[in-house]
Each structure stands twice: as C-alpha cells, then as structure tokens.
Amino acid sequence: MGEVTIKRALLSVSDKTGLVELGKALGARGVELVSTGGTAKALREAGLDVRDVSDLTGFPEMMDGRVKTLHPMVHGGLLAVRDNPDHAAAMEEHAIGAIDLVVVNLYPFEATVMRGAERPEVIENIDIGGPSMVRSAAKNHQFVTIVTDPGDYEELLGELEATGATTLEFRRKCAAKAFAATAAYDSMISQWFAFADQGQMFPDFLAVNGNRVTELRYGENPHQKAALYTPSGPHGRGIAQAEQLQGKELSYNNYNDADAALELCAEFAGGDPAVVIVKHANPCGVAQRGSLLEAWEEALACDSVSAFGGIVAVNTELDGATAEAIAKIFTEVVIAPSVSDAAREIFAKKKNLRLLVTGDLPDPRRGGLMVKPITGGLLVQSRDNGAITTEELKVVTEREPTEQELKDCLFAWTVARHVKSNAIVYAKDGATAGIGAGQMNRRDSSRIAAMKAAEAAETYGWDTPRTKGSAVASDAFFPFADGLLAAAEAGATAIIQPGGSIRDDEVIAAANEKGLAMVFTGMRHFRH
C-alpha cells in the first residue's frame, strides 16, 4: 500500500495551535471534517462545515464528555483493513465509513499536574478516548494517517499538496511518533500515581523516558554516538534548558561537565559571588569573595593547570571585568544565571566559547531519582541532597575549631560532596587550596591535593602553600590515620569528615597528637 487519499478526517485536539489553519486547508481540499466538543466549536467559529462525532456514532456525547469516541463507528473506521474482504463486508453491513486521517493531541495531564491542581481535576485530565483513537490509527497506519503533534501539520499539508494523499513513509513516521506519544503520556500518569498519589519512591514498574532535544556530534569518545533528552513529565530546569548565547555546539562531555559545574555552583545561590571551575566533572577550583572577579582569581589560583580547557560556572550575573579575566585562558563553557552586555561583547570575540544562561539556579536540595545503567539492569537511587548545619556537627577532638576554621570546614565539605570519591578538599578563607579526586585510597587523595597546593604556591610565588592553616574535608571516614596525617603534614589545622570507622579512636588520637580540631558530620557523600 503506497499513497492513501484523505477523504475524511477526525479532529479532536486539546492543543488548538494551528487547528483552524489546518481545518481550512483540509476543507479546501474537499476533506470531510468530523470533530468533537471544543474542537468542533473552534472549527465552526472559523466558518468551516463540521460533522459531529455524535452524528457519526448515533450516540450523543455523554458523562461530561467522558464517552464520545469509544464506539465501533469510530474505531471500525480506523481499524478496518481496507483490502481485507471480510473487513470491507463488515464496514458495508454496519454502514461504517472509513476515516483516513486522525488529528489528535491529548488532555493536558502534565500541565494540570504542574500547576498544582487537586486530585479530582488531575484524574479528569487523564485522556481515554484520545489515546484509543491514536493507537487504533497508528496500528492501521497502512491505511490511516495519524498526526499527534501540531508541529507536523505543515508536513502533512505538504504531503497533500500534490495528490491529496499521504505516503506510506510519512504514515509510518507518524505512527512511530504516535505510539511514542501515548507511551510517554501513560508513563507520566503511572509516575504521578506512583510518586505523587501513592507516595512510592521505588514503584514496581519504573518508566524512564524522555524527549530528544538534539543529536550530539559524538559521545564521550568520537566512536560513540550520543543525544540529549529531556524528561517527559514534570521536571526541573538545568543545563538541558539553558539558553546558549554563542559558541560551538555542546558536546556530550560539555553537557556532563557543565552539569557538574552548575550543580556545585547552585550550592552558593543567593550567597556572596562564587566561581566554580570544573574539569572532567571534578571541581579544580572554587571560591567565594566580595566580587566575582576576586572569586575567579582565587578559584583559578587553586589549580590553574587543570583550569585550562575547563568549565566555569558563576552564581550571579557575569560582569565584564570577570569575563575579560576568564577570556585570558582557554575555556570551553561559561555558565551564568545572567550575562551583562559588557560580558557578552567580550566573549563574542571568542567564537568557539560556549556561553550558557540558566536563569534561576537549580535547588541543590531538590528530590528525585538518579538512574545508572549496569549490565542487565538499572541502579536507581534518590539524589544526594543531604546537607549538614553547624549545629549538627560533632566536635570529637580536644581542641574545638575556631569560627574561621568552622567556616572553612563547611566550605570544604560543600565542595567535597561534588568531587569524585575518594575526595579530599583543602579550603582556606572561602576558597579551595587543593583538591584530590577519584583515587583508590584516601591518603593518596590527601597527598595529591597537597601537591597541587604546593605547585600553586610555586606558580604564584607565595611563601607557603594555602594548605597551611586550612581546613580539610573528606567525603567519607578516614579508615586509617594516614590520610589525616598527610593532611596535617600539608599544614591543615581542622578536619571535617563523616566518622564511623572502626578506627575512629585511632584517627581522633592522631588528630589530638597533631593539635588538630576535628568535627564529624555523621553523613558521607560518596560520588562514584
């Protein structure tokens, strides 16, 4: 079966974008229009002749519109295999007319949930007849054209322009899109029932789906393929929704690194100007200062080598002076809630630099699920949105931390929860002094972080590395005293860690011997 001439169309849409224009174009081609409720009303108001579905079925719309298209006169006209003699005989016997085109989009379930509607209204916005018509038409795409997206009206009319018919290739594409639409719709409903209505965190069936935004040039490596999707259903805003003002297309790695930078930067939303520099999804410099330019300079000083080719995120509007400083080194992506005209003008000279505007920063304490594929399955966990307040810290050493040490501990702890395990972060005066990430043991992370601090001191001509007098955060407990002793050797004077090791007493004793102040959080932040 190749081309199918469109003689009768059934239109029933919630989103009426482009409806009247489509109806007029179909009417001009002599297509009989059949419609329901509000769709029929909108078409008639535009001066079009429309046949009610109730006229087709012989039954009125009833039960507040819940029952109108669930009828053999509709579904027989959609599902009949036109070149099957038995189907043709049944159509003739029961006076079922063929329906060649179905234009349907579904009740706005997602929008209803998003605006906080009460349960009865949410339930009423679960479409029944719409998905049934969509599935019937899509199943019988050999003979029926199904259009579920107003964005496809133009292509539909283009198909009809020459012969008044649609091609099989177009119908197959529309059928695939239609089944994806009903699958996503049912997924949203199932998730609402599971998460919102029933309060389940891990339902028996987990629907994971999304809408493709774009295909990317490649994945982590050139031989891998990749694409960007956004979730179907209610979801927060982040890097995927950011507006790109300039620069090359974002790569898979750019998105991944930019997400890491934005998530950490969001920890400082509403606070003093903060700059986060990320390389390969790990922070390599973080600082808060009285101005964004000062924060940039302090963040860069932590590890200027790793910052080359990195991702920069800021927590406030990006100004011209800071943009000029960032532009002095090669930077892949810059992310900001907003960007001044002066900053835009400066970055415009860097044609390849990607500049992203996010608007509001995401809530670092938001809930949600994290999904990680493994061979043969999916690992699912709640987001690591845990946070510790000063009052929840437990001092375990003879010496209590000073007020400044406590501030540095909490700053280091905030950064450490965004560093790959094993994570060690030295911080001093609201800036990172050294970061050790992703090592197989905590002692090596301590040493690497200290080594980077020593290199920074040499680069900038400081008398001593900034680890001297710093606080150090460990994302998990010290299983032995060696990691703590390495930090002490680097000059740290205060430690923040979860505690909970069977050797806590040994670690505490080592801290007391070195005159360190140490606090336990009771919460760890592994990031694998």
Stockholm file with secondary structure:
# STOCKHOLM 1.0

chainA/1-528         MGEVTIKRALLSVSDKTGLVELGKALGARGVELVSTGGTAKALREAGLDVRDVSDLTGFPEMMDGRVKTLHPMVHGGLLAVRDNPDHAAAMEEHAIGAIDLVVVNLYPFEATVMRGAERPEVIENIDIGGPSMVRSAAKNHQFVTIVTDPGDYEELLGELEATGATTLEFRRKCAAKAFAATAAYDSMISQWFAFADQGQMFPDFLAVNGNRVTELRYGENPHQKAALYTPSGPHGRGIAQAEQLQGKELSYNNYNDADAALELCAEFAGGDPAVVIVKHANPCGVAQRGSLLEAWEEALACDSVSAFGGIVAVNTELDGATAEAIAKIFTEVVIAPSVSDAAREIFAKKKNLRLLVTGDLPDPRRGGLMVKPITGGLLVQSRDNGAITTEELKVVTEREPTEQELKDCLFAWTVARHVKSNAIVYAKDGATAGIGAGQMNRRDSSRIAAMKAAEAAETYGWDTPRTKGSAVASDAFFPFADGLLAAAEAGATAIIQPGGSIRDDEVIAAANEKGLAMVFTGMRHFRH
#=GR chainA/1-528 SS CCCEECCEEEEEESSCTTHHHHHHHHHHTTCEEEECHHHHHHHHHTTCCCEEHHHHHSSCCBTTTTBSSCSHHHHHHHHCCTTCHHHHHHHHHTTCCCCCEEEEECCCHHHHHHTTCCHHHHHHTCCSHHHHHHHHHHHTTTTCEEECCGGGHHHHHHHHHHHSEECHHHHHHHHHHHHHHHHHHHHHHHHIIIIIISCCSSCSSCCCCEEEEEEESCSSSTTSCEEEEEESSSCCCSGGGCEEEESSCCCHHHHHHHHHHHHHHGGGTTSSCEEEEEETTEEEEEEECSSHHHHHHHHHHHCHHHHTTEEEEESSCBCHHHHHHHTTSCEEEEEESCBCHHHHHHHTTCTTCEEEECSSCCCTTCCCEEEEEETTEEEEEECCCCCCCGGGCEECSSBCCCHHHHHHHHHHHHHHTTSCSSCEEEEETTEEEEEECSCSSHHHHHHHHHHHHHHHHHHHTCSSCTTTTCEEEESSCCSSSHHHHHHHHHTCCEEEECCCCTTHHHHHHHHHHTTCEEEECSCCCCCC
#=GC SS_cons         CCCEECCEEEEEESSCTTHHHHHHHHHHTTCEEEECHHHHHHHHHTTCCCEEHHHHHSSCCBTTTTBSSCSHHHHHHHHCCTTCHHHHHHHHHTTCCCCCEEEEECCCHHHHHHTTCCHHHHHHTCCSHHHHHHHHHHHTTTTCEEECCGGGHHHHHHHHHHHSEECHHHHHHHHHHHHHHHHHHHHHHHHIIIIIISCCSSCSSCCCCEEEEEEESCSSSTTSCEEEEEESSSCCCSGGGCEEEESSCCCHHHHHHHHHHHHHHGGGTTSSCEEEEEETTEEEEEEECSSHHHHHHHHHHHCHHHHTTEEEEESSCBCHHHHHHHTTSCEEEEEESCBCHHHHHHHTTCTTCEEEECSSCCCTTCCCEEEEEETTEEEEEECCCCCCCGGGCEECSSBCCCHHHHHHHHHHHHHHTTSCSSCEEEEETTEEEEEECSCSSHHHHHHHHHHHHHHHHHHHTCSSCTTTTCEEEESSCCSSSHHHHHHHHHTCCEEEECCCCTTHHHHHHHHHHTTCEEEECSCCCCCC
//
